[in-house]
Amino acid sequence: MIRNKKLLSTILIVFAMIAGCSSTDDVQQTTSVENESIVSQEDVLSLNWDEIVDKAKGTKVNFFLWGGDEGVNRYIDEWVAPRLKEQYDIELTRYPMDAQEFINKLLSEKKANKEKGDIDLLWLNGENFKTAKENGLLFGPIASKIPNFNEFVDGTSPDVMFDFGYPTEGYEVPWGKVQFAFAYDSSKISDPPQSLEELEEWVKAHPGKFTYPAPPDFTGSAFIRHVLYETSTNDEAYLGAFDEAVVSKDATAVWEVLNDMKPYLWREGNSYPQSVAQLEQLYKNGEVWMTMGYDEANASNLIKSGEFPETTKTFLFKNGTLANTHFVTVPFNTVNPYGALVTIDFLLSPAAQLKKMDLEYWGENIALNVDWLPDEYIEQLENIDRGPATLSQNELESHRLPEMNAHYVEWLERGWIENVAK
C-alpha cells in the first residue's frame, strides 16, 4: 500500500510538471532579464534609453502577430531579426497567431495572476487594443519612451492619438498605415464601380461574381462599414462616443442594401468566404471578379508573386475608403520589457520603415511623418516602386476616411449576423 502511495505521488508530480509546461512548450522562454524578476513599468520607464538598451542586450524577444501574409513574415524573419541581432544582440522570434487568440491568452493569464508571461511584443489595433487596455493587459504608456517615436512620429495626429476612436494614451506605438482598396480583373471589368450604388448595379448585372468575407472577419467587417458610410448622411457621428440610437437608425439602410445584393452574390449569398484569404482564392480561381482588403499594396504584392493575374488593378469609392494606423505594444506580464522597447524603436527607424514599404517584402505605408525625415530617406521614399496595381499616394491620401469608434464596429458585426446572415 505504501509503495502504491509513493508511486501515485510520483505520477502526480510528473503530471503536474507536464501540465505546468504544456502551455509554453512551443514558445522560447526569454533569456534571463534580472533573473526574470517581475519589473514594474515605473522601474522600466524611469530609466534613460541607454540603460534600457544595455539591459536588452543578450535577450530574446517573442513577437506574437498575425501570420497570414508571407511578405510580412519574411520581413520579420529575413530583414528585421538579423539586424536586431547584429545591432543589439537581441534574438527576435516570430509567433504567428490571430490577435483574438493572443488576447484570450492574456485574459486567461491575467485572471490566473500569471505575472511572468511568454509574450514580449504584440501587433494589434482596433477592438483588440480596446479589450487589452480596458482589461489591464498592457505594460503601460510606452510611446514617449521610444526615441524614434519622439523624433519621427506626430504624436498629436488623430490617427496616432486614437485607434478606432479609442484613445491610445501612449499604450501602443504606430507601426504602419493601411487603406482599404478594391481589386478587380481589368480583362473582365473595363469600368469598375465608383460608389456603393454603382457596385449594387454591377453585382446585379453580374450574378455570382462578387462577394465579401463574413463578419467578424476584419475585411468583411470593414466592407459593411463602407456600406454604412455610403448610406449615412451623418458619418461624422461615428467618430465620437457610441450612441446606439444613431447607428440603429442608419443600420436599417445598411441591412436593406446588403440583403438586396445577397441573391446576386457568389453562391447566391447562401454562404460567404470566412476570411480574406478565401476571398482571394476565389478571385485567383476566377470564380469572382473582384476582391478587397485593408492594404492598398496587397494586389501589387500578389501580382509580383504570380498569384494574381497581371491584369489586376485597384479602385476606391469616389467618396473615399477607410484608412487606419496599426500598432505594436507590450503585454502586462512580459519578462523582457527592455528588449521589447528596443525592438519597437528599431521597427520605427526610417530604414526599417522604408524597407517595410518595399514590395520585396510588405509594401505598406510608413507610420512616420514624411516631412520630418532626413533628406536621404525622403529621396529613398520617392524612388520606391509600390507596384503596378497600387494607386498614387495623392489619390490614396485624398480618399482617406477615418475609422469609426470600436463600439460601432462591434455593434455592426453583431447586427450583420442577425439581420443579414440569418
C-alpha positions as CSV (number, residue, x, y, z in Angstrom):
1,M,0.0,0.0,0.0
2,I,2.9,2.4,0.9
3,R,4.6,1.6,-2.4
4,N,1.4,2.4,-4.3
5,K,1.0,5.7,-2.5
6,K,4.6,6.6,-3.3
7,L,4.1,5.5,-6.9
8,L,0.9,7.6,-7.1
9,S,2.6,10.6,-5.7
10,T,5.4,10.3,-8.2
11,I,2.9,10.0,-11.1
12,L,1.0,13.1,-9.8
13,I,4.2,15.1,-9.6
14,V,5.2,14.2,-13.2
15,F,1.7,15.1,-14.5
16,A,1.8,18.4,-12.6
17,M,5.2,19.2,-14.2
18,I,3.9,18.4,-17.7
19,A,0.8,20.5,-17.2
20,G,2.9,23.4,-16.0
21,C,5.0,23.4,-19.1
22,S,2.4,22.5,-21.8
23,S,1.1,26.0,-22.4
24,T,4.6,27.3,-23.5
25,D,6.2,24.3,-25.0
26,D,6.2,25.9,-28.4
27,V,7.5,29.3,-27.2
28,Q,11.1,30.0,-26.5
29,Q,11.5,31.2,-22.9
30,T,13.0,34.7,-22.7
31,T,16.7,34.8,-21.7
32,S,17.1,35.8,-18.1
33,V,16.5,39.5,-17.5
34,E,17.4,40.3,-13.9
35,N,16.7,36.6,-13.3
36,E,13.2,37.1,-14.8
37,S,12.2,39.1,-11.7
38,I,8.9,41.0,-12.1
39,V,9.7,44.5,-13.2
40,S,7.2,47.3,-12.8
41,Q,6.5,49.7,-15.6
42,E,7.6,52.6,-13.3
43,D,11.0,50.9,-12.9
44,V,11.5,50.5,-16.6
45,L,10.1,53.8,-17.8
46,S,12.2,55.7,-15.2
47,L,15.4,54.5,-16.9
48,N,17.2,56.5,-19.6
49,W,17.3,55.0,-23.1
50,D,20.9,53.9,-22.9
51,E,20.2,51.9,-19.7
52,I,17.2,50.2,-21.5
53,V,19.4,49.3,-24.5
54,D,22.1,47.9,-22.2
55,K,19.6,45.7,-20.3
56,A,18.2,44.5,-23.6
57,K,21.5,43.1,-24.9
58,G,21.7,39.3,-25.0
59,T,17.9,38.8,-24.5
60,K,15.2,37.1,-26.6
61,V,12.0,38.8,-27.7
62,N,8.9,36.8,-28.5
63,F,6.8,38.7,-31.1
64,F,3.2,37.5,-31.4
65,L,1.5,38.7,-34.6
66,W,-0.9,37.7,-37.4
67,G,1.0,35.3,-39.7
68,G,-1.3,35.3,-42.7
69,D,1.0,37.3,-45.0
70,E,4.2,35.8,-46.3
71,G,5.7,39.2,-47.1
72,V,5.2,40.3,-43.5
73,N,6.7,37.0,-42.3
74,R,9.7,37.3,-44.5
75,Y,10.2,40.9,-43.5
76,I,10.4,39.9,-39.8
77,D,12.4,36.8,-40.3
78,E,14.8,37.8,-43.1
79,W,15.3,41.5,-42.6
80,V,14.3,42.6,-39.0
81,A,15.6,39.7,-36.9
82,P,19.1,39.5,-38.4
83,R,19.7,43.3,-37.9
84,L,18.3,43.3,-34.4
85,K,20.8,40.5,-33.5
86,E,23.7,42.3,-35.2
87,Q,23.0,45.8,-33.8
88,Y,21.6,45.0,-30.3
89,D,22.3,41.3,-29.7
90,I,18.6,40.7,-29.4
91,E,17.1,37.4,-30.7
92,L,13.7,38.0,-32.2
93,T,11.3,35.1,-32.7
94,R,8.0,35.5,-34.6
95,Y,5.0,33.5,-33.3
96,P,2.1,33.6,-35.8
97,M,-1.3,33.8,-34.0
98,D,-4.5,35.7,-34.7
99,A,-4.9,38.7,-32.5
100,Q,-8.1,37.4,-30.8
101,E,-6.2,34.3,-29.8
102,F,-3.4,36.1,-28.0
103,I,-5.8,38.5,-26.4
104,N,-7.7,35.5,-25.0
105,K,-4.4,34.0,-23.8
106,L,-3.6,37.2,-22.0
107,L,-7.0,37.5,-20.5
108,S,-6.6,33.9,-19.1
109,E,-3.2,34.8,-17.7
110,K,-4.5,38.0,-16.1
111,K,-7.3,36.0,-14.4
112,A,-4.8,33.4,-13.2
113,N,-2.4,36.1,-11.9
114,K,0.3,34.8,-14.2
115,E,3.0,37.5,-13.7
116,K,5.6,36.0,-16.0
117,G,4.3,35.5,-19.5
118,D,6.0,34.3,-22.7
119,I,4.8,37.2,-24.9
120,D,7.0,40.3,-25.2
121,L,5.6,42.1,-28.2
122,L,2.2,42.3,-29.8
123,W,0.8,43.6,-33.1
124,L,-2.8,44.8,-32.7
125,N,-5.3,47.6,-33.1
126,G,-9.0,48.4,-33.0
127,E,-11.3,46.2,-30.9
128,N,-8.3,44.1,-29.7
129,F,-6.5,47.1,-28.4
130,K,-9.6,48.4,-26.7
131,T,-10.1,45.0,-25.0
132,A,-6.5,44.8,-23.9
133,K,-6.4,48.3,-22.5
134,E,-9.7,48.0,-20.6
135,N,-8.7,44.7,-19.0
136,G,-5.2,45.8,-17.9
137,L,-3.4,43.6,-20.4
138,L,-0.8,46.2,-21.4
139,F,2.5,47.2,-19.9
140,G,2.0,50.9,-19.7
141,P,2.3,54.3,-21.6
142,I,5.5,53.3,-23.5
143,A,5.3,55.6,-26.6
144,S,7.0,58.6,-25.2
145,K,10.0,56.4,-24.2
146,I,10.7,55.4,-27.8
147,P,13.3,57.7,-29.4
148,N,12.2,57.1,-33.0
149,F,8.6,57.8,-32.0
150,N,9.6,61.2,-30.5
151,E,11.7,62.1,-33.5
152,F,9.7,60.9,-36.5
153,V,6.0,60.3,-35.4
154,D,3.5,63.1,-35.0
155,G,2.0,62.1,-31.6
156,T,-0.7,64.8,-31.9
157,S,-2.1,63.3,-35.1
158,P,-5.7,61.8,-34.6
159,D,-4.7,58.5,-36.2
160,V,-2.0,58.1,-33.5
161,M,-3.9,59.5,-30.6
162,F,-6.9,57.3,-31.3
163,D,-7.3,53.7,-32.5
164,F,-10.8,53.2,-34.0
165,G,-12.0,56.1,-31.9
166,Y,-10.4,54.8,-28.7
167,P,-7.7,56.9,-27.0
168,T,-4.3,55.2,-27.2
169,E,-2.7,57.3,-24.4
170,G,0.8,56.0,-25.4
171,Y,0.0,52.4,-24.6
172,E,0.7,51.4,-28.2
173,V,3.1,52.7,-30.8
174,P,2.2,53.1,-34.5
175,W,3.9,50.6,-36.9
176,G,2.3,51.3,-40.2
177,K,-0.7,52.7,-42.1
178,V,-3.1,51.0,-44.5
179,Q,-6.0,51.9,-46.6
180,F,-8.9,49.8,-47.8
181,A,-9.0,49.2,-51.6
182,F,-11.0,47.1,-54.0
183,A,-9.2,45.0,-56.6
184,Y,-10.6,43.8,-59.9
185,D,-9.6,42.0,-63.1
186,S,-9.4,44.6,-65.8
187,S,-9.6,41.9,-68.5
188,K,-13.2,41.3,-67.3
189,I,-14.2,44.7,-65.9
190,S,-13.5,47.7,-68.0
191,D,-15.2,50.3,-65.8
192,P,-15.2,49.5,-62.1
193,P,-17.9,50.9,-59.9
194,Q,-17.1,54.2,-58.1
195,S,-19.7,54.1,-55.4
196,L,-21.9,51.7,-53.5
197,E,-24.8,52.5,-55.8
198,E,-22.7,51.6,-58.8
199,L,-21.5,48.5,-57.1
200,E,-25.1,47.3,-56.4
201,E,-25.8,47.8,-60.1
202,W,-22.7,45.9,-61.2
203,V,-23.4,43.0,-58.8
204,K,-27.0,42.6,-60.1
205,A,-25.7,42.7,-63.7
206,H,-23.0,40.0,-63.0
207,P,-24.6,37.4,-60.7
208,G,-22.2,35.3,-58.7
209,K,-19.1,37.4,-59.5
210,F,-18.9,39.3,-56.2
211,T,-18.9,38.5,-52.5
212,Y,-17.3,39.7,-49.3
213,P,-16.0,37.8,-46.2
214,A,-18.4,37.2,-43.4
215,P,-18.0,39.5,-40.4
216,P,-16.5,39.5,-37.9
217,D,-13.6,38.8,-40.4
218,F,-11.7,42.1,-40.4
219,T,-12.1,42.7,-44.1
220,G,-15.8,41.7,-44.2
221,S,-16.4,43.9,-41.2
222,A,-14.7,46.8,-43.0
223,F,-16.8,46.3,-46.1
224,I,-20.1,46.7,-44.1
225,R,-18.6,49.9,-42.5
226,H,-18.2,51.3,-46.1
227,V,-21.9,50.5,-46.7
228,L,-22.8,52.5,-43.6
229,Y,-20.6,55.4,-44.6
230,E,-22.1,55.4,-48.1
231,T,-25.7,55.3,-46.9
232,S,-25.4,57.6,-43.8
233,T,-26.0,61.3,-44.0
234,N,-24.1,61.8,-40.7
235,D,-21.0,59.7,-40.9
236,E,-19.1,62.2,-38.6
237,A,-21.2,61.0,-35.8
238,Y,-19.4,57.7,-35.8
239,L,-16.1,59.3,-34.8
240,G,-17.4,60.2,-31.3
241,A,-18.8,58.4,-28.4
242,F,-21.0,55.4,-29.1
243,D,-24.7,56.2,-29.5
244,E,-26.9,53.2,-30.2
245,A,-29.8,55.4,-31.4
246,V,-27.7,56.9,-34.1
247,V,-26.4,53.6,-35.5
248,S,-29.8,51.8,-35.1
249,K,-31.4,54.4,-37.3
250,D,-28.7,54.3,-40.0
251,A,-28.3,50.5,-39.9
252,T,-31.7,49.9,-41.5
253,A,-30.4,51.1,-44.8
254,V,-27.2,49.0,-44.4
255,W,-29.2,45.8,-44.0
256,E,-31.5,46.7,-46.9
257,V,-28.6,47.2,-49.2
258,L,-26.8,44.0,-48.2
259,N,-30.0,41.9,-48.4
260,D,-30.9,43.4,-51.7
261,M,-27.5,42.4,-53.1
262,K,-27.5,39.0,-51.4
263,P,-29.2,36.8,-54.1
264,Y,-26.7,38.1,-56.7
265,L,-23.6,37.2,-54.6
266,W,-21.4,34.2,-55.1
267,R,-23.4,31.1,-54.2
268,E,-26.5,33.4,-54.1
269,G,-25.4,34.6,-50.7
270,N,-26.1,31.2,-49.1
271,S,-22.5,31.2,-47.8
272,Y,-19.7,33.6,-47.6
273,P,-15.9,33.3,-47.5
274,Q,-14.7,33.1,-43.9
275,S,-11.6,35.2,-44.5
276,V,-9.9,37.5,-47.0
277,A,-7.6,34.6,-47.9
278,Q,-10.6,32.6,-49.0
279,L,-12.0,35.5,-51.0
280,E,-8.6,35.9,-52.7
281,Q,-8.6,32.3,-53.6
282,L,-12.0,32.7,-55.3
283,Y,-10.5,35.6,-57.2
284,K,-7.5,33.6,-58.2
285,N,-9.8,30.8,-59.5
286,G,-11.8,33.3,-61.5
287,E,-15.0,32.5,-59.5
288,V,-15.3,36.1,-58.5
289,W,-14.0,39.1,-60.5
290,M,-13.3,41.4,-57.5
291,T,-11.7,41.2,-54.2
292,M,-10.9,43.7,-51.5
293,G,-8.7,44.3,-48.5
294,Y,-7.3,46.6,-45.9
295,D,-4.0,47.1,-47.7
296,E,-3.6,49.3,-50.8
297,A,-0.5,47.5,-52.0
298,N,-1.7,43.9,-51.5
299,A,-2.8,43.4,-55.1
300,S,0.6,44.5,-56.4
301,N,2.3,42.1,-54.0
302,L,0.2,39.2,-55.3
303,I,0.8,40.2,-58.9
304,K,4.5,40.2,-58.1
305,S,4.3,36.7,-56.5
306,G,2.3,35.4,-59.5
307,E,-0.8,34.7,-57.5
308,F,-3.0,37.4,-59.1
309,P,-3.3,38.0,-62.8
310,E,-1.2,40.9,-64.2
311,T,-4.5,42.5,-65.3
312,T,-5.4,43.2,-61.7
313,K,-6.0,46.8,-60.8
314,T,-7.4,48.6,-57.8
315,F,-10.0,51.3,-57.2
316,L,-11.6,53.3,-54.4
317,F,-15.1,54.7,-53.9
318,K,-15.2,58.3,-55.0
319,N,-16.3,59.3,-51.5
320,G,-13.3,57.5,-50.1
321,T,-12.3,54.3,-48.3
322,L,-11.4,53.6,-44.7
323,A,-7.8,54.0,-43.6
324,N,-6.2,53.3,-40.2
325,T,-3.0,53.0,-38.3
326,H,-1.9,49.7,-36.8
327,F,0.3,49.4,-33.7
328,V,2.7,47.4,-31.6
329,T,2.6,47.2,-27.9
330,V,3.9,45.3,-24.8
331,P,1.8,43.0,-22.6
332,F,1.5,43.4,-18.9
333,N,3.4,40.3,-17.9
334,T,6.4,40.4,-20.2
335,V,9.7,39.4,-18.6
336,N,11.7,41.3,-21.1
337,P,10.2,44.9,-21.4
338,Y,13.7,46.2,-22.3
339,G,14.1,44.0,-25.4
340,A,10.5,44.8,-26.4
341,L,11.1,48.5,-26.2
342,V,14.3,48.4,-28.2
343,T,12.6,46.2,-30.8
344,I,9.8,48.7,-31.2
345,D,12.3,51.5,-31.6
346,F,14.1,49.6,-34.3
347,L,10.8,48.9,-36.1
348,L,10.2,52.7,-36.2
349,S,13.6,53.5,-37.6
350,P,13.4,55.2,-41.0
351,A,15.5,52.3,-42.5
352,A,13.1,49.6,-41.2
353,Q,10.0,51.6,-42.2
354,L,11.2,52.2,-45.8
355,K,12.2,48.6,-46.2
356,K,8.7,47.5,-45.0
357,M,7.3,49.8,-47.7
358,D,9.3,48.0,-50.4
359,L,7.3,45.4,-52.4
360,E,10.2,43.0,-51.9
361,Y,8.6,42.3,-48.5
362,W,5.4,44.0,-47.4
363,G,4.6,47.1,-49.5
364,E,2.6,49.0,-46.9
365,N,2.7,52.7,-46.0
366,I,5.0,54.0,-43.3
367,A,3.9,55.3,-39.9
368,L,6.4,58.2,-39.9
369,N,5.8,61.8,-40.7
370,V,7.5,62.2,-44.1
371,D,8.2,65.9,-43.6
372,W,10.4,65.0,-40.5
373,L,12.6,62.5,-42.3
374,P,16.2,63.3,-43.2
375,D,16.7,64.2,-46.9
376,E,18.4,60.8,-47.7
377,Y,15.3,58.9,-46.6
378,I,13.0,61.2,-48.5
379,E,14.9,60.5,-51.6
380,Q,14.7,56.8,-51.0
381,L,11.0,57.1,-50.3
382,E,10.4,58.8,-53.7
383,N,12.2,56.0,-55.5
384,I,10.2,53.2,-54.0
385,D,8.1,51.3,-56.6
386,R,4.8,50.3,-54.9
387,G,3.8,48.1,-57.8
388,P,1.6,48.3,-60.9
389,A,-1.8,48.0,-59.1
390,T,-1.1,50.5,-56.3
391,L,-2.8,53.8,-56.6
392,S,-0.7,57.0,-56.3
393,Q,0.0,58.5,-52.9
394,N,-2.0,61.6,-53.8
395,E,-5.1,59.6,-54.8
396,L,-4.9,57.5,-51.7
397,E,-4.5,60.4,-49.3
398,S,-7.3,62.4,-50.9
399,H,-9.7,59.5,-50.4
400,R,-8.8,58.5,-46.8
401,L,-11.8,58.1,-44.4
402,P,-11.2,57.8,-40.6
403,E,-12.2,54.7,-38.8
404,M,-15.2,54.8,-36.5
405,N,-15.4,54.1,-32.8
406,A,-14.7,50.4,-32.0
407,H,-18.2,50.1,-30.2
408,Y,-19.8,50.8,-33.6
409,V,-17.7,48.1,-35.2
410,E,-18.8,45.5,-32.7
411,W,-22.4,46.6,-33.0
412,L,-22.4,46.3,-36.8
413,E,-20.8,42.9,-36.7
414,R,-23.5,41.5,-34.4
415,G,-26.2,43.3,-36.4
416,W,-24.9,41.7,-39.7
417,I,-25.3,38.2,-38.2
418,E,-28.8,38.9,-37.0
419,N,-30.1,40.9,-40.0
420,V,-28.2,39.5,-43.0
421,A,-26.6,36.2,-42.3
422,K,-29.8,34.7,-40.8
